[in-house]
């Protein structure tokens, strides 16, 4: 399993009501053992989370089901992350 950093930047379509479905989605990913950590940016522009997956394609498939993505509330970008510290 590799780690992937997911940057979630809010779009003009962002609505605060998406927070609950997103948090529920994160809880399911955490229960499956694939969510390492998550947090929001203090400037309100979005947030990030770290997941584990077999490969980049699997990571992209997983995040494509995140409600903040499916509703267009945020633009998600995933990076394979080689954490060194």
Backbone as ProteinMPNN parsed JSONL, in Angstrom:
{"seq_chain_A": "XXXXXXXXXXXXXXXXXXXXXXXXXXXXXXXXXXXXXXXXXXXXXXXXXXXXXXXXXXXXXXXXXXXXXXXXXXXXXXXXXXXXX", "coords_chain_A": {"N_chain_A": [[0.842, -1.182, 0.0], [0.481, 2.218, -0.777], [0.911, 5.694, 0.079], [-1.252, 8.48, -0.449], [-1.673, 11.867, -1.114], [-4.397, 13.941, -0.961], [-5.574, 16.805, -2.294], [-8.052, 19.078, -1.667], [-9.745, 21.499, -3.031], [-11.953, 24.145, -2.67], [-14.685, 24.931, -4.846], [-16.591, 27.419, -6.7], [-19.097, 26.303, -6.465], [-19.276, 25.253, -3.952], [-20.991, 24.34, -1.021], [-21.899, 24.622, 2.333], [-23.479, 22.561, 3.302], [-22.559, 20.194, 2.283], [-20.645, 19.235, 3.929], [-21.385, 17.345, 5.946], [-22.119, 14.882, 4.497], [-19.574, 14.474, 3.344], [-17.932, 14.136, 5.622], [-19.087, 11.786, 6.61], [-18.432, 10.046, 4.532], [-15.626, 10.101, 4.775], [-15.449, 8.826, 7.266], [-16.23, 6.211, 6.654], [-14.153, 5.477, 4.915], [-12.067, 5.637, 6.734], [-12.829, 3.584, 8.534], [-12.362, 1.393, 6.904], [-9.686, 1.334, 6.986], [-8.188, 2.951, 5.302], [-7.847, 5.691, 5.507], [-5.548, 8.0, 6.546], [-5.01, 10.566, 7.669], [-6.698, 13.738, 8.064], [-7.767, 17.086, 7.307], [-8.77, 20.585, 7.485], [-8.064, 23.651, 5.715], [-7.087, 26.621, 7.335], [-7.735, 29.008, 6.156], [-10.094, 28.666, 4.845], [-10.181, 27.771, 2.234], [-10.224, 25.134, 1.485], [-9.128, 21.77, 1.952], [-7.224, 18.864, 2.985], [-6.431, 15.391, 2.649], [-4.974, 12.252, 3.6], [-4.671, 9.169, 2.103], [-4.516, 5.566, 1.811], [-3.661, 3.317, -0.776], [-3.528, 0.755, -3.318], [-2.404, 1.609, -5.734], [-1.98, 4.496, -7.917], [-4.198, 4.652, -9.635], [-6.15, 3.248, -8.198], [-6.363, 4.915, -5.978], [-7.371, 7.225, -7.187], [-9.796, 6.227, -8.093], [-11.065, 5.712, -5.644], [-11.26, 8.342, -4.467], [-12.943, 9.486, -6.274], [-15.457, 8.945, -5.452], [-16.023, 10.554, -3.342], [-18.241, 12.749, -1.764], [-17.749, 15.558, -1.891], [-16.502, 15.749, -4.267], [-18.268, 14.492, -6.13], [-20.42, 16.206, -6.127], [-19.38, 18.489, -7.137], [-18.445, 20.381, -5.418], [-15.846, 20.682, -4.605], [-12.581, 20.682, -6.058], [-10.647, 17.914, -6.59], [-7.348, 16.784, -6.241], [-4.961, 14.306, -6.603], [-1.96, 13.029, -5.251], [0.805, 10.849, -5.378], [2.514, 10.133, -2.474], [5.568, 10.281, -1.018], [6.482, 10.01, 1.977], [8.928, 11.336, 4.018], [9.621, 12.006, 6.578]], "CA_chain_A": [[0.0, 0.0, 0.0], [1.187, 3.485, -0.856], [0.146, 6.832, 0.603], [-1.625, 9.485, -1.432], [-2.152, 13.137, -0.59], [-5.517, 14.455, -1.735], [-5.831, 18.222, -2.074], [-9.46, 19.365, -1.957], [-9.898, 22.953, -3.091], [-13.355, 24.513, -2.895], [-15.079, 25.604, -6.083], [-17.723, 28.328, -6.456], [-20.295, 25.5, -6.169], [-19.22, 24.736, -2.583], [-22.068, 24.671, -0.086], [-21.556, 24.035, 3.633], [-24.278, 21.361, 3.568], [-21.842, 19.007, 1.817], [-19.697, 18.816, 4.967], [-21.839, 16.121, 6.633], [-21.87, 13.704, 3.658], [-18.125, 14.296, 3.193], [-17.437, 13.552, 6.872], [-19.563, 10.397, 6.652], [-17.603, 9.312, 3.575], [-14.32, 9.935, 5.407], [-15.571, 7.832, 8.341], [-16.242, 4.89, 6.016], [-12.792, 5.224, 4.444], [-11.281, 5.39, 7.952], [-13.193, 2.245, 9.023], [-11.713, 0.415, 6.02], [-8.252, 1.421, 7.218], [-7.528, 3.644, 4.195], [-7.675, 7.116, 5.789], [-4.453, 8.211, 7.48], [-5.336, 11.797, 8.38], [-7.491, 14.694, 7.305], [-7.903, 18.387, 7.947], [-9.154, 21.705, 6.62], [-7.172, 24.8, 5.734], [-7.666, 27.656, 8.189], [-8.204, 30.146, 5.36], [-11.384, 28.327, 4.272], [-10.078, 27.46, 0.808], [-10.362, 23.695, 1.24], [-8.459, 20.922, 2.919], [-6.443, 17.772, 2.422], [-6.42, 14.152, 3.412], [-4.027, 11.239, 3.16], [-5.269, 7.837, 2.033], [-3.659, 4.504, 1.305], [-4.239, 2.556, -1.879], [-2.559, -0.102, -4.011], [-1.734, 2.368, -6.789], [-2.603, 5.781, -8.198], [-5.529, 4.431, -10.222], [-7.059, 2.871, -7.103], [-6.576, 6.122, -5.179], [-8.263, 8.096, -7.955], [-11.13, 5.607, -8.076], [-11.627, 5.932, -4.316], [-11.649, 9.733, -4.227], [-14.016, 9.874, -7.191], [-16.733, 8.707, -4.769], [-16.162, 11.53, -2.255], [-19.329, 13.689, -2.068], [-17.301, 16.899, -2.28], [-16.164, 15.639, -5.691], [-19.428, 14.142, -6.95], [-21.318, 17.366, -6.191], [-18.672, 19.625, -7.724], [-18.153, 21.363, -4.371], [-14.399, 20.853, -4.516], [-11.748, 20.024, -7.063], [-9.713, 17.033, -5.896], [-6.131, 16.396, -6.937], [-4.289, 13.286, -5.811], [-0.527, 12.893, -5.479], [1.488, 9.791, -4.639], [3.303, 10.874, -1.503], [6.664, 9.545, -0.382], [6.727, 10.744, 3.226], [10.292, 11.048, 4.447], [9.925, 12.43, 7.946]], "C_chain_A": [[0.885, 1.243, 0.0], [0.294, 4.58, -0.291], [-0.064, 7.859, -0.495], [-2.183, 10.706, -0.722], [-3.244, 13.641, -1.516], [-5.742, 15.908, -1.332], [-7.262, 18.486, -2.532], [-9.673, 20.872, -1.872], [-11.341, 23.289, -3.464], [-13.548, 25.215, -4.231], [-16.2, 26.595, -5.751], [-19.023, 27.582, -6.133], [-20.312, 24.955, -4.744], [-20.393, 25.251, -1.761], [-21.759, 23.94, 1.216], [-22.336, 22.761, 3.935], [-23.584, 20.086, 3.11], [-20.896, 18.462, 2.887], [-20.112, 17.51, 5.634], [-21.648, 14.891, 5.75], [-20.371, 13.426, 3.452], [-17.538, 13.65, 4.448], [-17.87, 12.093, 7.018], [-18.747, 9.525, 5.708], [-16.221, 9.063, 4.162], [-14.358, 8.879, 6.501], [-15.566, 6.41, 7.772], [-14.84, 4.522, 5.532], [-11.874, 4.928, 5.628], [-11.558, 3.991, 8.495], [-12.545, 1.153, 8.191], [-10.197, 0.437, 6.161], [-7.493, 2.155, 6.126], [-7.318, 5.135, 4.435], [-6.623, 7.274, 6.873], [-4.719, 9.441, 8.328], [-6.059, 12.751, 7.457], [-7.544, 16.017, 8.055], [-8.268, 19.465, 6.944], [-8.125, 22.815, 6.741], [-7.854, 25.928, 6.514], [-8.152, 28.871, 7.409], [-9.533, 29.865, 4.657], [-11.361, 27.936, 2.805], [-10.271, 25.988, 0.471], [-9.686, 22.904, 2.332], [-7.671, 19.841, 2.207], [-6.66, 16.532, 3.271], [-5.429, 13.191, 2.794], [-4.732, 9.892, 3.227], [-4.195, 6.829, 1.648], [-4.416, 3.759, 0.216], [-3.131, 1.737, -2.533], [-1.746, 0.664, -5.05], [-2.519, 3.651, -7.043], [-4.009, 5.611, -8.765], [-6.544, 4.07, -9.145], [-7.354, 4.068, -6.216], [-7.543, 7.055, -5.889], [-9.684, 7.536, -7.987], [-11.813, 5.85, -6.737], [-12.1, 7.369, -4.154], [-12.759, 10.195, -5.165], [-15.391, 9.664, -6.575], [-16.979, 9.682, -3.619], [-17.262, 12.539, -2.635], [-18.868, 15.102, -2.429], [-16.854, 16.918, -3.739], [-17.414, 15.435, -6.537], [-20.416, 15.294, -7.084], [-20.67, 18.573, -6.866], [-18.307, 20.689, -6.718], [-16.663, 21.662, -4.246], [-13.729, 20.147, -5.68], [-10.707, 19.215, -6.311], [-8.542, 16.701, -6.81], [-5.388, 15.422, -6.036], [-2.835, 13.156, -6.247], [-0.021, 11.677, -4.721], [2.504, 10.491, -3.754], [4.311, 9.965, -0.838], [7.076, 10.343, 0.845], [8.091, 10.347, 3.762], [10.569, 11.399, 5.891], [8.87, 12.091, 8.917]], "O_chain_A": [[1.903, 1.302, 0.69], [-0.923, 4.419, -0.194], [0.798, 8.084, -1.344], [-3.045, 10.601, 0.15], [-3.035, 13.755, -2.724], [-6.058, 16.204, -0.179], [-7.633, 18.153, -3.658], [-9.768, 21.441, -0.784], [-11.876, 22.778, -4.448], [-12.698, 25.981, -4.684], [-16.702, 26.601, -4.627], [-19.951, 28.174, -5.583], [-21.257, 24.267, -4.36], [-20.737, 26.433, -1.803], [-21.395, 22.764, 1.196], [-21.892, 21.954, 4.753], [-23.985, 18.995, 3.515], [-20.399, 17.343, 2.759], [-19.264, 16.648, 5.866], [-21.056, 13.917, 6.214], [-19.957, 12.268, 3.393], [-16.736, 12.72, 4.35], [-17.1, 11.26, 7.498], [-18.408, 8.39, 6.045], [-15.694, 7.955, 4.067], [-13.405, 8.115, 6.655], [-14.961, 5.51, 8.354], [-14.392, 3.39, 5.717], [-11.001, 4.064, 5.537], [-10.626, 3.283, 8.876], [-12.212, 0.092, 8.718], [-9.501, -0.355, 5.525], [-6.275, 2.005, 6.021], [-6.659, 5.788, 3.626], [-6.774, 6.756, 7.98], [-4.663, 9.379, 9.556], [-6.041, 12.6, 6.236], [-7.387, 16.063, 9.275], [-8.107, 19.3, 5.735], [-7.407, 22.91, 7.737], [-9.054, 26.156, 6.366], [-8.904, 29.685, 7.944], [-10.048, 30.73, 3.948], [-12.418, 27.785, 2.191], [-10.459, 25.633, -0.693], [-9.67, 23.311, 3.493], [-7.474, 19.888, 0.993], [-7.022, 16.611, 4.445], [-5.085, 13.299, 1.617], [-5.308, 9.518, 4.249], [-3.104, 7.198, 1.213], [-5.634, 3.594, 0.276], [-1.946, 1.996, -2.324], [-0.555, 0.41, -5.23], [-3.582, 3.868, -6.462], [-4.915, 6.362, -8.403], [-7.68, 4.543, -9.182], [-8.482, 4.223, -5.747], [-8.44, 7.616, -5.259], [-10.656, 8.287, -7.916], [-13.004, 6.16, -6.693], [-13.238, 7.594, -3.742], [-13.44, 11.181, -4.886], [-16.389, 10.148, -7.11], [-18.035, 9.638, -2.989], [-17.212, 13.12, -3.719], [-19.542, 15.779, -3.205], [-16.828, 17.973, -4.373], [-17.606, 16.12, -7.542], [-21.171, 15.35, -8.055], [-21.343, 19.568, -7.135], [-17.901, 21.788, -7.099], [-16.269, 22.753, -3.835], [-14.233, 19.157, -6.211], [-9.966, 19.758, -5.491], [-8.717, 16.382, -7.986], [-5.206, 15.682, -4.847], [-2.518, 13.169, -7.437], [-0.367, 11.484, -3.555], [3.265, 11.339, -4.219], [3.947, 8.995, -0.174], [7.916, 11.24, 0.763], [8.376, 9.162, 3.939], [11.659, 11.115, 6.389], [9.003, 12.392, 10.103]]}, "name": "protein", "num_of_chains": 1, "seq": "XXXXXXXXXXXXXXXXXXXXXXXXXXXXXXXXXXXXXXXXXXXXXXXXXXXXXXXXXXXXXXXXXXXXXXXXXXXXXXXXXXXXX"}
